[in-house]
Amino acid sequence: MKVRTLIFWPHLMAGVLAGAVILLMSVTGVLLTYERQLIAWSDSHLRSTVPSDGASRMPVETILANLRRTNPEVAPTAVTVNSAPDAPVVLAVAQRTLYADAYTGVLLGEGSRGMRQFMSDLRAWHRWIAVEGEGRPLARAITGWANVIFLFIVLSGMYLWLPKKWAWPNVKAVLFFRRAGTSKARDFNWHNVFGIWSAIPLFIVVISAVPISFPWGNAFVYRAVGEEVPRPAGREGAPGGRAGAVRGERRPAVALDGLDALMVRAERQVDGWRTINMRIPNGTDAPVVFAIDTGDGGQPQHRSTLTLDRRTGEVVTYEAFSDLTLGRRIRNIMRFAHTGEVFGIPGQTVAGLATFGGVMLVWTGIALALRRLVTWLQRRRLQPVSARENAA
């Protein structure tokens, strides 16, 4: 039996076995390509009004104090400032995101719930087929193993999509779209073309999802470089865990004294920062954690975490991406390689196009498999009974 045949049948069976789940994850993945940008766009009308007289921004303490006075029921858990002149101050409140004018402290409004809910629903379908309750672990396992099967499909496809004979007419037939006389020929051409062009970025997108889906996949990243697997701490994707998520749980009001000086100290820590997220401390003695970002929000290599002593303002810890262990750097890069965000907008675009290629691969692959099945059944039906008995 030829090598191509040995690879083809497992490739085909893998697609038939997990095709529906892979198709679902690919479609939702395409729709999630520009998630952060779409959420930011939906909130783009909530901007600060830059004073014409060149007035400075209002101190964070004052903004928080005004919010506490006018909306005592609101207890932010984190505040984010942006270096853009017209950027508002972002306040993380229980299950909500509020925006305040950076110069007047006036509450501008709440972030779009519709867009956030839409993206949240897409993520639920993408990660666990939107299953809730006790069935979610099983659903996560289904999508996780479907992703592993997809990884095999991509790897085996890298061989199958290549022409049998390396002559330019054969290469051109699988490298470019061409007019086909039948739907079967069209699907075969599309399957090869999307496979050839999507293979490498799609491989990165798929393999980087394994540590996200499985604890053993996460552990493998660290053990592969000889490191102990760290215990989960904070939100994934930033050095030391990203401090101050956009949404937080409501907590009792705490003293605000001294936060301005700490924010100024954090601004001096990294030149060229774009956003600084401050987690509001639980008490007067609790250290204050800042997540400093010089990138566009999805690039862990441009993030760092600064922890300051609440009373003295001294640096407790400072952890830049370069300070992380090799395993943590690889793990953080893999998380955002899955979405392409590690390379900014161009990376997201490539990841989105590759994921669309995955949609077309599964769609055309299922179509070709169904045609193969129909053809086999037709031959079976037309085969004489005696021949079938002899074959049995």
C-alpha positions as CSV (number, residue, x, y, z in Angstrom):
1,M,0.0,0.0,0.0
2,K,1.3,3.4,-0.9
3,V,2.2,6.1,1.7
4,R,-0.4,8.5,0.3
5,T,-3.1,5.9,0.7
6,L,-2.0,5.1,4.3
7,I,-2.2,8.8,5.1
8,F,-5.4,9.5,3.1
9,W,-7.8,7.2,4.9
10,P,-7.0,8.3,8.4
11,H,-7.2,11.9,7.1
12,L,-10.6,11.2,5.6
13,M,-11.9,9.4,8.7
14,A,-10.7,12.1,11.0
15,G,-12.5,14.7,9.0
16,V,-15.7,12.7,9.0
17,L,-15.4,12.1,12.8
18,A,-14.8,15.6,13.9
19,G,-15.9,17.7,10.9
20,A,-19.0,19.2,12.3
21,V,-17.3,20.4,15.5
22,I,-14.3,21.7,13.6
23,L,-16.6,23.6,11.2
24,L,-18.4,25.2,14.2
25,M,-15.1,26.2,15.8
26,S,-13.7,27.6,12.5
27,V,-16.8,29.6,11.7
28,T,-17.0,31.1,15.2
29,G,-13.2,31.7,15.1
30,V,-13.6,33.7,11.9
31,L,-16.3,35.9,13.6
32,L,-14.0,36.4,16.6
33,T,-11.1,37.6,14.5
34,Y,-11.4,41.3,15.5
35,E,-13.2,40.8,18.8
36,R,-11.2,43.5,20.7
37,Q,-11.4,46.0,17.8
38,L,-15.2,45.5,17.4
39,I,-15.8,46.0,21.1
40,A,-13.6,49.2,21.1
41,W,-15.5,50.4,18.0
42,S,-18.9,49.8,19.7
43,D,-17.7,52.1,22.6
44,S,-15.9,54.6,20.3
45,H,-18.6,57.3,20.9
46,L,-17.6,57.4,24.6
47,R,-14.6,59.7,24.3
48,S,-13.1,62.4,26.5
49,T,-13.5,66.0,25.4
50,V,-10.0,67.5,25.2
51,P,-10.0,71.0,26.7
52,S,-8.9,73.8,24.3
53,D,-7.0,75.5,27.1
54,G,-4.6,72.6,27.5
55,A,-5.9,71.6,30.9
56,S,-4.4,68.5,32.5
57,R,-6.2,65.3,33.1
58,M,-8.1,64.9,36.3
59,P,-6.3,62.8,38.9
60,V,-7.5,59.2,39.3
61,E,-8.3,59.7,42.9
62,T,-10.6,62.6,42.1
63,I,-12.4,60.6,39.3
64,L,-13.0,57.7,41.7
65,A,-14.1,60.0,44.5
66,N,-16.6,61.8,42.2
67,L,-17.9,58.4,41.1
68,R,-18.3,57.3,44.7
69,R,-20.2,60.5,45.5
70,T,-22.5,60.5,42.6
71,N,-23.0,56.7,42.3
72,P,-22.4,55.2,45.7
73,E,-23.7,51.9,44.6
74,V,-20.8,51.5,42.1
75,A,-17.6,50.0,43.4
76,P,-14.9,49.8,40.7
77,T,-12.3,47.0,41.1
78,A,-9.9,48.4,38.5
79,V,-9.2,51.6,36.5
80,T,-7.4,51.9,33.2
81,V,-5.9,55.0,31.7
82,N,-4.9,55.4,28.1
83,S,-2.2,57.7,26.7
84,A,-4.3,58.9,23.8
85,P,-5.5,62.5,24.5
86,D,-9.2,61.8,24.0
87,A,-9.2,58.4,25.6
88,P,-11.7,58.0,28.5
89,V,-10.8,56.5,31.9
90,V,-12.1,52.9,32.0
91,L,-13.7,51.7,35.2
92,A,-14.2,48.0,35.8
93,V,-17.4,47.3,37.7
94,A,-19.2,44.1,38.4
95,Q,-20.2,42.7,35.0
96,R,-20.0,46.1,33.5
97,T,-17.5,48.5,31.9
98,L,-18.0,52.2,32.6
99,Y,-16.3,55.2,31.0
100,A,-15.5,58.6,32.5
101,D,-14.2,61.8,30.9
102,A,-10.5,62.0,31.7
103,Y,-10.6,65.8,32.1
104,T,-13.9,66.3,34.0
105,G,-14.5,63.0,35.6
106,V,-18.1,63.0,34.3
107,L,-19.4,59.5,33.8
108,L,-19.8,59.1,30.0
109,G,-21.8,55.9,30.0
110,E,-21.5,52.1,29.9
111,G,-19.8,50.0,27.3
112,S,-21.9,48.3,24.7
113,R,-23.6,45.3,26.3
114,G,-24.9,44.1,23.0
115,M,-21.5,43.7,21.3
116,R,-20.0,42.2,24.4
117,Q,-22.8,39.7,24.8
118,F,-22.5,38.8,21.1
119,M,-18.8,38.1,21.4
120,S,-19.3,36.3,24.7
121,D,-21.9,34.0,23.0
122,L,-19.5,33.4,20.1
123,R,-16.8,32.4,22.5
124,A,-19.1,30.1,24.3
125,W,-19.9,28.3,21.1
126,H,-16.2,28.3,20.1
127,R,-14.9,26.9,23.4
128,W,-17.7,24.6,24.7
129,I,-20.5,24.5,22.1
130,A,-22.5,26.9,24.3
131,V,-23.2,24.1,26.8
132,E,-23.9,25.3,30.3
133,G,-23.9,23.7,33.7
134,E,-22.6,20.2,34.5
135,G,-22.3,19.4,30.8
136,R,-19.6,22.0,30.1
137,P,-16.5,19.9,31.0
138,L,-17.6,17.3,28.5
139,A,-18.3,19.9,25.9
140,R,-14.9,21.4,26.4
141,A,-13.4,17.9,26.0
142,I,-15.2,17.5,22.8
143,T,-14.0,20.8,21.3
144,G,-10.5,20.1,22.7
145,W,-10.1,16.7,21.1
146,A,-11.8,17.9,17.9
147,N,-9.0,20.5,17.8
148,V,-6.4,17.7,18.3
149,I,-8.0,15.8,15.4
150,F,-7.9,19.0,13.3
151,L,-4.2,19.2,14.1
152,F,-3.7,15.7,12.6
153,I,-5.8,16.7,9.6
154,V,-3.7,19.8,8.9
155,L,-0.4,17.8,9.3
156,S,-1.5,15.0,7.1
157,G,-3.0,17.4,4.6
158,M,0.3,19.1,4.2
159,Y,1.4,15.9,2.5
160,L,-1.8,15.1,0.7
161,W,-2.3,18.6,-0.7
162,L,1.0,18.5,-2.5
163,P,1.0,17.2,-6.1
164,K,2.1,13.6,-6.8
165,K,4.4,14.7,-9.5
166,W,6.4,18.0,-9.2
167,A,5.7,19.5,-12.6
168,W,4.4,23.1,-13.0
169,P,1.0,22.1,-14.4
170,N,0.4,19.8,-11.4
171,V,1.7,22.5,-9.0
172,K,-0.5,25.1,-10.6
173,A,-3.5,22.9,-10.3
174,V,-3.3,22.8,-6.5
175,L,-1.9,26.3,-6.0
176,F,-4.5,28.4,-7.8
177,F,-8.2,28.4,-8.3
178,R,-9.3,27.2,-11.7
179,R,-12.6,26.8,-13.5
180,A,-13.9,23.3,-13.0
181,G,-16.4,21.3,-15.1
182,T,-18.1,19.6,-12.2
183,S,-18.9,20.4,-8.6
184,K,-16.7,17.5,-7.5
185,A,-13.7,19.0,-9.4
186,R,-14.4,22.4,-8.0
187,D,-14.5,21.1,-4.4
188,F,-11.3,19.1,-5.0
189,N,-9.6,22.2,-6.4
190,W,-10.8,24.4,-3.6
191,H,-9.8,21.8,-0.9
192,N,-6.2,21.8,-2.3
193,V,-5.9,25.5,-2.8
194,F,-7.2,26.5,0.6
195,G,-5.1,23.7,2.2
196,I,-1.9,24.8,0.5
197,W,-2.3,28.5,1.4
198,S,-3.6,28.0,4.9
199,A,-1.4,25.1,6.1
200,I,1.3,27.0,8.0
201,P,-0.7,29.7,9.7
202,L,-3.6,27.2,10.4
203,F,-1.1,24.8,12.0
204,I,0.0,27.6,14.4
205,V,-3.6,28.5,15.2
206,V,-4.5,24.9,15.9
207,I,-1.5,23.8,17.8
208,S,-1.5,26.9,20.0
209,A,-5.0,25.9,21.2
210,V,-3.9,22.6,22.7
211,P,-2.4,24.2,25.9
212,I,-5.6,26.3,26.2
213,S,-7.8,23.2,25.9
214,F,-6.0,20.7,28.1
215,P,-4.0,20.9,31.4
216,W,-1.6,18.3,30.0
217,G,-1.0,20.5,27.0
218,N,-0.3,23.4,29.2
219,A,2.0,21.3,31.4
220,F,3.9,20.0,28.3
221,V,5.0,23.5,27.3
222,Y,6.8,24.0,30.6
223,R,8.1,20.5,30.9
224,A,9.5,20.6,27.4
225,V,11.9,23.3,28.5
226,G,12.6,21.7,31.9
227,E,10.4,23.9,34.1
228,E,7.9,23.2,36.8
229,V,4.3,23.8,35.9
230,P,3.2,27.0,37.7
231,R,0.0,27.0,39.6
232,P,-2.8,29.1,38.0
233,A,-2.7,32.7,39.1
234,G,-4.6,35.7,37.6
235,R,-5.9,36.1,34.1
236,E,-4.0,34.3,31.4
237,G,-1.9,36.1,28.9
238,A,0.1,38.7,30.9
239,P,3.3,38.5,32.9
240,G,2.4,37.2,36.3
241,G,-1.3,37.1,35.4
242,R,-2.9,40.2,34.1
243,A,-3.9,42.6,36.9
244,G,-7.3,44.2,36.9
245,A,-9.5,42.6,34.3
246,V,-11.9,44.8,32.4
247,R,-14.7,43.3,34.4
248,G,-14.5,42.6,38.1
249,E,-16.6,41.7,41.1
250,R,-18.1,44.3,43.3
251,R,-16.2,45.0,46.5
252,P,-16.7,47.3,49.4
253,A,-15.4,50.9,49.0
254,V,-11.7,51.3,50.1
255,A,-9.6,54.3,50.9
256,L,-8.3,56.1,47.8
257,D,-5.5,58.2,49.4
258,G,-2.2,57.9,47.7
259,L,-3.3,56.3,44.4
260,D,-2.4,59.4,42.4
261,A,1.2,59.2,43.4
262,L,1.3,55.5,42.7
263,M,-0.2,56.0,39.3
264,V,2.4,58.7,38.5
265,R,5.1,56.3,39.6
266,A,3.7,53.6,37.3
267,E,3.7,56.0,34.4
268,R,7.4,56.6,34.9
269,Q,8.2,52.9,34.9
270,V,7.9,52.3,31.2
271,D,8.5,54.8,28.4
272,G,6.0,54.8,25.6
273,W,3.2,53.1,27.5
274,R,-0.3,53.1,25.9
275,T,-2.4,51.8,28.7
276,I,-2.0,51.3,32.5
277,N,-4.4,49.2,34.4
278,M,-4.5,49.7,38.2
279,R,-6.2,47.1,40.4
280,I,-7.8,49.0,43.2
281,P,-6.4,47.5,46.4
282,N,-8.6,45.8,49.0
283,G,-7.2,47.8,51.9
284,T,-4.8,50.5,52.9
285,D,-2.0,48.1,53.5
286,A,-2.5,46.0,50.3
287,P,0.1,46.5,47.5
288,V,-1.2,48.1,44.3
289,V,-0.7,46.2,41.1
290,F,-0.3,47.8,37.7
291,A,-0.5,46.2,34.3
292,I,1.5,48.3,31.8
293,D,1.0,47.8,28.1
294,T,3.1,49.4,25.3
295,G,1.3,47.3,22.6
296,D,-2.2,47.2,21.3
297,G,-3.6,45.1,24.0
298,G,-3.1,41.6,22.6
299,Q,0.7,41.4,22.6
300,P,2.2,39.8,25.8
301,Q,5.7,40.7,24.7
302,H,4.8,44.4,25.3
303,R,3.2,43.9,28.8
304,S,4.7,44.2,32.2
305,T,3.5,44.1,35.8
306,L,4.5,46.5,38.5
307,T,3.6,46.1,42.1
308,L,4.1,49.1,44.4
309,D,3.9,49.3,48.2
310,R,0.7,51.2,49.1
311,R,2.3,53.3,51.9
312,T,5.8,54.0,50.7
313,G,5.4,53.8,46.9
314,E,8.5,51.5,46.7
315,V,8.7,48.9,44.1
316,V,7.7,45.5,45.5
317,T,8.2,43.6,42.2
318,Y,8.5,44.5,38.5
319,E,8.2,41.8,35.9
320,A,8.6,42.5,32.2
321,F,8.1,39.9,29.5
322,S,11.9,39.4,29.3
323,D,12.0,38.6,33.0
324,L,9.7,35.6,32.6
325,T,11.0,32.1,32.4
326,L,11.3,30.6,28.9
327,G,8.3,28.4,29.6
328,R,6.1,31.3,30.6
329,R,7.2,33.3,27.6
330,I,6.4,30.5,25.2
331,R,3.0,29.9,26.9
332,N,2.0,33.5,26.8
333,I,3.1,33.8,23.1
334,M,1.1,30.6,22.3
335,R,-2.0,32.0,23.9
336,F,-2.0,35.0,21.6
337,A,-0.6,33.2,18.6
338,H,-3.9,31.3,18.6
339,T,-5.7,34.5,17.7
340,G,-2.8,36.1,15.8
341,E,-2.8,39.1,18.2
342,V,0.8,38.5,19.1
343,F,1.6,40.1,15.7
344,G,-1.0,42.9,16.0
345,I,-3.6,43.6,13.3
346,P,-1.6,41.9,10.5
347,G,-1.3,38.8,12.7
348,Q,-5.1,38.8,13.5
349,T,-5.8,39.2,9.8
350,V,-3.6,36.2,8.8
351,A,-5.1,34.1,11.6
352,G,-8.6,35.0,10.5
353,L,-7.9,34.2,6.8
354,A,-6.3,30.9,7.8
355,T,-9.3,30.1,10.0
356,F,-11.6,30.9,7.0
357,G,-9.4,28.5,5.1
358,G,-10.2,25.9,7.7
359,V,-13.9,26.5,7.2
360,M,-13.5,25.9,3.5
361,L,-11.3,22.8,4.1
362,V,-13.9,21.2,6.3
363,W,-16.8,22.2,4.0
364,T,-15.2,20.9,0.8
365,G,-13.8,17.9,2.6
366,I,-17.2,16.8,3.9
367,A,-18.6,17.4,0.4
368,L,-16.0,15.2,-1.2
369,A,-16.5,12.5,1.5
370,L,-20.2,12.5,0.9
371,R,-19.7,12.2,-2.9
372,R,-17.3,9.3,-2.3
373,L,-19.9,7.6,-0.1
374,V,-22.7,8.1,-2.6
375,T,-20.5,6.7,-5.4
376,W,-19.6,3.7,-3.3
377,L,-23.3,3.0,-2.5
378,Q,-24.3,3.3,-6.1
379,R,-21.6,0.8,-7.1
380,R,-22.7,-1.4,-4.3
381,R,-26.3,-1.3,-5.5
382,L,-25.3,-2.0,-9.1
383,Q,-23.0,-4.9,-8.3
384,P,-24.5,-8.3,-9.0
385,V,-25.7,-10.2,-5.9
386,S,-23.4,-13.2,-6.7
387,A,-20.3,-10.9,-6.8
388,R,-21.2,-9.4,-3.4
389,E,-21.6,-12.9,-2.0
390,N,-18.2,-13.9,-3.3
391,A,-16.7,-10.7,-2.0
392,A,-18.2,-11.5,1.4
